[in-house]
Amino acid sequence: MKFGLAFANVGPFAQPDGLAHLAQTAERVGVESLWTVEHAAVPVGYESVYPYANSGKMPGPENSSIPDPLIWLTYAAAVTEKIRLATGILILSLSATPSTRQRNSPRSTSCPAVA
C-alpha cells in the first residue's frame, strides 16, 4: 500500500523550514508522495457549504498561507531524492511561471516544456 500526504503546502509546511522537514521526514519513513493544493482566496466568514468535510468548512483556518504549488514542489524536489510530487489542484491562470503563462496565452501554439 502506498501513502501520500495531501495539503502538504498548507499551514506550517508553507514555509521553507517546515517544507524541508515535512518532505525529508516523509521520504525517510516511506511516504510515497506529497500533494499540493492551490486557492486564490478563502473569504473570511464564508457561508457556502464545502461539500468534502462534515463541518461544511474547508480544512484549516481561513488565514492559512497557501504558496504557489509549483514553487513549493520545486523546493521539495531540491531537498529530497525520490519522493513523488504532485498537484492536487493547480489553477494555471494563477501560476507565476513563464512556461505556464506561455501555455495560457491565446497566441501560444506549443508548450516548450513538452515539445
MDAnalysis code that builds the backbone (N, CA, C; Angstrom):
import MDAnalysis as mda
import numpy as np

u = mda.Universe.empty(345, n_residues=115, atom_resindex=np.repeat(np.arange(115), 3), trajectory=True)
u.add_TopologyAttr("name", ["N", "CA", "C"] * 115)
u.add_TopologyAttr("resid", np.arange(1, 116))
u.add_TopologyAttr("resname", ["MET", "LYS", "PHE", "GLY", "LEU", "ALA", "PHE", "ALA", "ASN", "VAL", "GLY", "PRO", "PHE", "ALA", "GLN", "PRO", "ASP", "GLY", "LEU", "ALA", "HIS", "LEU", "ALA", "GLN", "THR", "ALA", "GLU", "ARG", "VAL", "GLY", "VAL", "GLU", "SER", "LEU", "TRP", "THR", "VAL", "GLU", "HIS", "ALA", "ALA", "VAL", "PRO", "VAL", "GLY", "TYR", "GLU", "SER", "VAL", "TYR", "PRO", "TYR", "ALA", "ASN", "SER", "GLY", "LYS", "MET", "PRO", "GLY", "PRO", "GLU", "ASN", "SER", "SER", "ILE", "PRO", "ASP", "PRO", "LEU", "ILE", "TRP", "LEU", "THR", "TYR", "ALA", "ALA", "ALA", "VAL", "THR", "GLU", "LYS", "ILE", "ARG", "LEU", "ALA", "THR", "GLY", "ILE", "LEU", "ILE", "LEU", "SER", "LEU", "SER", "ALA", "THR", "PRO", "SER", "THR", "ARG", "GLN", "ARG", "ASN", "SER", "PRO", "ARG", "SER", "THR", "SER", "CYS", "PRO", "ALA", "VAL", "ALA"])
u.atoms.positions = np.array([
    [0.842, -1.162, 0.000],
    [0.000, 0.000, 0.000],
    [0.893, 1.233, 0.000],
    [0.514, 2.225, -0.775],
    [1.257, 3.480, -0.852],
    [0.477, 4.576, -0.132],
    [1.211, 5.421, 0.577],
    [0.605, 6.531, 1.297],
    [1.147, 7.845, 0.765],
    [0.248, 8.810, 0.590],
    [0.637, 10.150, 0.188],
    [0.073, 11.161, 1.161],
    [0.679, 12.328, 1.205],
    [0.200, 13.401, 2.080],
    [-0.409, 14.511, 1.234],
    [-1.675, 14.790, 1.468],
    [-2.376, 15.864, 0.760],
    [-2.300, 17.158, 1.571],
    [-2.553, 18.274, 0.930],
    [-2.486, 19.597, 1.563],
    [-1.103, 19.833, 2.161],
    [-0.074, 19.273, 1.522],
    [1.283, 19.331, 2.069],
    [1.838, 20.751, 2.133],
    [1.356, 21.647, 1.301],
    [1.908, 23.004, 1.244],
    [1.106, 24.029, 2.037],
    [0.314, 23.582, 2.984],
    [-0.546, 24.490, 3.740],
    [-0.088, 24.548, 5.200],
    [-0.361, 25.668, 5.840],
    [-0.077, 25.820, 7.264],
    [1.408, 25.871, 7.549],
    [1.874, 25.125, 8.562],
    [3.288, 25.217, 8.957],
    [4.244, 24.710, 7.882],
    [3.741, 24.008, 6.890],
    [4.597, 23.458, 5.839],
    [4.699, 24.378, 4.630],
    [4.098, 25.546, 4.712],
    [4.139, 26.505, 3.609],
    [5.509, 27.178, 3.504],
    [6.204, 27.293, 4.616],
    [7.498, 27.982, 4.650],
    [8.648, 26.984, 4.486],
    [9.815, 27.447, 4.013],
    [10.917, 26.546, 3.689],
    [11.338, 25.570, 4.798],
    [11.448, 26.030, 6.042],
    [11.882, 25.119, 7.106],
    [10.877, 24.002, 7.333],
    [9.599, 24.350, 7.401],
    [8.560, 23.339, 7.590],
    [8.450, 22.415, 6.398],
    [8.593, 22.984, 5.195],
    [8.550, 22.189, 3.967],
    [9.670, 21.162, 3.958],
    [10.893, 21.599, 4.211],
    [12.040, 20.685, 4.193],
    [11.870, 19.587, 5.235],
    [11.428, 19.953, 6.423],
    [11.219, 18.958, 7.486],
    [10.160, 17.931, 7.059],
    [9.030, 18.406, 6.554],
    [7.964, 17.501, 6.128],
    [8.433, 16.591, 4.997],
    [9.006, 17.164, 3.955],
    [9.397, 16.389, 2.772],
    [10.465, 15.358, 3.105],
    [11.477, 15.751, 3.851],
    [12.558, 14.823, 4.186],
    [12.091, 13.740, 5.150],
    [11.268, 14.109, 6.120],
    [10.743, 13.112, 7.056],
    [9.823, 12.133, 6.333],
    [8.944, 12.656, 5.486],
    [8.032, 11.792, 4.731],
    [8.825, 10.816, 3.871],
    [9.843, 11.303, 3.202],
    [10.670, 10.430, 2.361],
    [11.381, 9.373, 3.205],
    [11.918, 9.771, 4.336],
    [12.659, 8.857, 5.210],
    [11.785, 7.725, 5.739],
    [10.505, 8.014, 6.049],
    [9.625, 6.982, 6.616],
    [8.839, 6.221, 5.557],
    [9.081, 6.522, 4.273],
    [8.473, 5.739, 3.209],
    [7.173, 6.253, 2.626],
    [6.821, 7.500, 2.913],
    [5.639, 8.070, 2.281],
    [5.925, 8.160, 0.777],
    [4.955, 7.772, -0.040],
    [5.149, 7.696, -1.485],
    [5.100, 9.053, -2.175],
    [4.239, 9.966, -1.704],
    [4.046, 11.211, -2.446],
    [3.582, 12.354, -1.560],
    [3.846, 13.566, -2.047],
    [3.347, 14.797, -1.432],
    [2.474, 15.494, -2.467],
    [1.300, 15.950, -2.035],
    [0.329, 16.589, -2.927],
    [0.060, 18.012, -2.461],
    [0.158, 18.963, -3.386],
    [-0.108, 20.360, -3.057],
    [-1.506, 20.769, -3.495],
    [-1.948, 21.889, -2.971],
    [-3.227, 22.481, -3.370],
    [-2.993, 23.949, -3.692],
    [-3.986, 24.567, -4.285],
    [-3.901, 25.989, -4.592],
    [-5.292, 26.589, -4.455],
    [-5.331, 27.795, -3.955],
    [-6.600, 28.504, -3.851],
    [-6.296, 29.986, -3.945],
    [-7.024, 30.699, -4.768],
    [-6.774, 32.126, -4.957],
    [-7.058, 32.908, -3.681],
    [-8.140, 32.583, -3.022],
    [-8.523, 33.276, -1.794],
    [-9.530, 32.431, -1.032],
    [-9.493, 32.556, 0.271],
    [-10.514, 31.941, 1.122],
    [-11.189, 33.094, 1.850],
    [-12.406, 33.429, 1.477],
    [-13.080, 34.570, 2.094],
    [-13.280, 34.355, 3.593],
    [-13.019, 35.379, 4.363],
    [-13.236, 35.317, 5.808],
    [-14.737, 35.258, 6.073],
    [-15.154, 34.297, 6.879],
    [-16.554, 34.173, 7.257],
    [-17.462, 33.662, 6.159],
    [-16.926, 32.923, 5.179],
    [-17.769, 32.430, 4.090],
    [-18.858, 31.509, 4.631],
    [-20.013, 31.516, 3.991],
    [-21.153, 30.737, 4.473],
    [-21.534, 29.575, 3.564],
    [-20.985, 29.527, 2.351],
    [-21.314, 28.407, 1.466],
    [-20.764, 27.111, 2.060],
    [-21.418, 26.009, 1.751],
    [-21.045, 24.712, 2.321],
    [-19.945, 24.076, 1.479],
    [-18.871, 23.695, 2.129],
    [-17.790, 22.952, 1.499],
    [-18.191, 21.480, 1.559],
    [-18.414, 20.840, 0.406],
    [-19.033, 19.509, 0.397],
    [-18.128, 18.354, 0.818],
    [-16.830, 18.593, 0.998],
    [-15.904, 17.493, 1.255],
    [-15.497, 17.358, 2.717],
    [-16.205, 18.033, 3.610],
    [-15.927, 17.924, 5.044],
    [-17.246, 17.929, 5.806],
    [-17.328, 17.120, 6.836],
    [-18.556, 17.047, 7.648],
    [-18.923, 18.393, 8.261],
    [-17.907, 19.207, 8.540],
    [-18.160, 20.519, 9.146],
    [-18.750, 21.513, 8.145],
    [-18.609, 21.227, 6.848],
    [-19.062, 22.165, 5.826],
    [-18.071, 23.277, 5.550],
    [-16.909, 23.215, 6.194],
    [-15.857, 24.223, 6.011],
    [-14.597, 23.562, 5.463],
    [-13.818, 24.330, 4.695],
    [-12.552, 23.818, 4.194],
    [-11.617, 23.540, 5.370],
    [-10.717, 22.548, 5.226],
    [-9.771, 22.271, 6.302],
    [-8.845, 23.457, 6.553],
    [-8.475, 23.660, 7.778],
    [-7.544, 24.723, 8.132],
    [-8.226, 26.050, 8.367],
    [-7.501, 26.955, 9.005],
    [-8.062, 28.287, 9.270],
    [-8.189, 29.111, 7.995],
    [-9.062, 30.096, 8.035],
    [-9.297, 30.947, 6.870],
    [-8.077, 31.759, 6.470],
    [-7.150, 31.964, 7.385],
    [-5.962, 32.769, 7.087],
    [-4.729, 31.913, 6.795],
    [-4.922, 30.654, 6.389],
    [-3.798, 29.781, 6.068],
    [-3.040, 30.292, 4.855],
    [-1.733, 30.228, 4.954],
    [-0.894, 30.577, 3.820],
    [-0.892, 29.409, 2.842],
    [-1.168, 29.684, 1.561],
    [-1.145, 28.640, 0.533],
    [-0.218, 29.138, -0.580],
    [1.063, 28.748, -0.532],
    [2.001, 29.228, -1.542],
    [1.758, 28.598, -2.911],
    [2.353, 29.196, -3.935],
    [2.270, 28.669, -5.290],
    [2.736, 27.208, -5.274],
    [1.905, 26.281, -5.740],
    [2.260, 24.866, -5.661],
    [3.478, 24.479, -6.494],
    [3.696, 25.140, -7.623],
    [4.850, 24.776, -8.454],
    [6.160, 25.211, -7.807],
    [6.165, 26.364, -7.174],
    [7.367, 26.813, -6.464],
    [7.612, 25.909, -5.259],
    [6.550, 25.574, -4.532],
    [6.672, 24.684, -3.371],
    [7.230, 23.331, -3.797],
    [6.694, 22.768, -4.881],
    [7.148, 21.457, -5.366],
    [8.597, 21.513, -5.845],
    [8.999, 22.624, -6.435],
    [10.386, 22.778, -6.872],
    [11.322, 22.729, -5.684],
    [10.964, 23.422, -4.612],
    [11.786, 23.405, -3.402],
    [11.794, 22.007, -2.791],
    [10.639, 21.359, -2.749],
    [10.564, 19.994, -2.210],
    [11.465, 19.054, -3.010],
    [11.481, 19.210, -4.325],
    [12.341, 18.369, -5.171],
    [13.818, 18.615, -4.863],
    [14.154, 19.844, -4.526],
    [15.549, 20.181, -4.243],
    [16.040, 19.591, -2.929],
    [15.143, 19.333, -1.983],
    [15.571, 18.836, -0.665],
    [15.283, 17.349, -0.468],
    [14.803, 16.669, -1.506],
    [14.525, 15.231, -1.434],
    [15.169, 14.525, -2.616],
    [15.115, 13.184, -2.590],
    [15.737, 12.419, -3.672],
    [14.765, 11.564, -4.466],
    [13.741, 10.982, -3.808],
    [12.914, 10.029, -4.543],
    [11.413, 10.135, -4.308],
    [10.979, 10.931, -3.364],
    [9.542, 11.036, -3.100],
    [8.847, 11.614, -4.335],
    [7.655, 11.139, -4.625],
    [6.901, 11.625, -5.781],
    [6.168, 12.908, -5.388],
    [6.066, 13.828, -6.329],
    [5.468, 15.142, -6.073],
    [4.355, 15.395, -7.074],
    [3.252, 15.962, -6.590],
    [2.102, 16.171, -7.473],
    [1.252, 17.338, -6.992],
    [0.458, 17.862, -7.917],
    [-0.520, 18.884, -7.557],
    [-1.888, 18.228, -7.467],
    [-2.606, 18.529, -6.402],
    [-3.984, 18.084, -6.285],
    [-4.892, 19.074, -6.993],
    [-4.517, 20.339, -6.916],
    [-5.245, 21.427, -7.575],
    [-4.199, 22.397, -8.101],
    [-4.311, 22.768, -9.356],
    [-3.428, 23.767, -9.943],
    [-4.269, 24.666, -10.833],
    [-4.333, 25.933, -10.475],
    [-5.092, 26.907, -11.253],
    [-4.095, 27.593, -12.174],
    [-4.031, 27.135, -13.424],
    [-2.995, 27.615, -14.338],
    [-3.002, 29.122, -14.520],
    [-4.143, 29.740, -14.518],
    [-4.184, 31.190, -14.735],
    [-3.558, 31.966, -13.576],
    [-3.343, 31.324, -12.430],
    [-2.708, 31.983, -11.289],
    [-1.208, 31.740, -11.245],
    [-0.713, 30.848, -12.062],
    [0.683, 30.454, -11.988],
    [1.603, 31.599, -12.364],
    [2.697, 31.695, -11.633],
    [3.663, 32.772, -11.860],
    [4.824, 32.329, -12.735],
    [4.806, 31.107, -13.244],
    [5.939, 30.617, -14.013],
    [5.803, 30.960, -15.490],
    [6.909, 31.285, -16.158],
    [6.839, 31.641, -17.585],
    [6.267, 30.517, -18.452],
    [6.596, 29.256, -18.157],
    [6.119, 28.173, -19.024],
    [4.604, 28.041, -18.975],
    [3.992, 28.247, -17.798],
    [2.532, 28.151, -17.756],
    [1.886, 29.406, -18.290],
    [2.537, 30.551, -18.151],
    [1.985, 31.761, -18.764],
    [1.939, 31.589, -20.274],
    [2.987, 31.007, -20.861],
    [3.004, 30.811, -22.296],
    [1.915, 29.827, -22.708],
    [1.728, 28.742, -21.934],
    [0.689, 27.766, -22.257],
    [-0.687, 28.401, -22.233],
    [-0.892, 29.379, -21.363],
    [-2.207, 30.002, -21.235],
    [-2.426, 31.127, -22.239],
    [-1.379, 31.507, -22.946],
    [-1.501, 32.596, -23.905],
    [-2.294, 32.150, -25.118],
    [-3.253, 32.960, -25.568],
    [-4.031, 32.585, -26.744],
    [-3.176, 32.489, -28.004],
    [-1.993, 33.113, -28.008],
    [-1.128, 33.061, -29.188],
    [-0.192, 31.861, -29.157],
    [-0.121, 31.168, -28.024],
    [0.788, 30.031, -27.907],
    [0.276, 28.852, -28.711],
    [1.173, 28.243, -29.500],
    [0.783, 27.085, -30.299],
    [1.434, 25.802, -29.793],
    [2.409, 25.930, -28.915],
    [3.034, 24.730, -28.359],
    [3.567, 25.038, -26.982],
    [3.815, 23.999, -26.249],
    [4.352, 24.128, -24.904],
    [5.828, 23.724, -24.947],
    [6.772, 24.648, -24.702],
    [8.177, 24.299, -24.803],
    [8.603, 23.205, -23.832],
    [7.883, 23.055, -22.734],
    [8.244, 22.017, -21.764],
    [7.921, 20.627, -22.304],
    [7.018, 20.530, -23.260],
    [6.610, 19.245, -23.808],
    [7.200, 19.011, -25.190],
    [7.410, 20.067, -25.931],
    [7.883, 19.967, -27.326],
    [9.255, 19.353, -27.443],
])
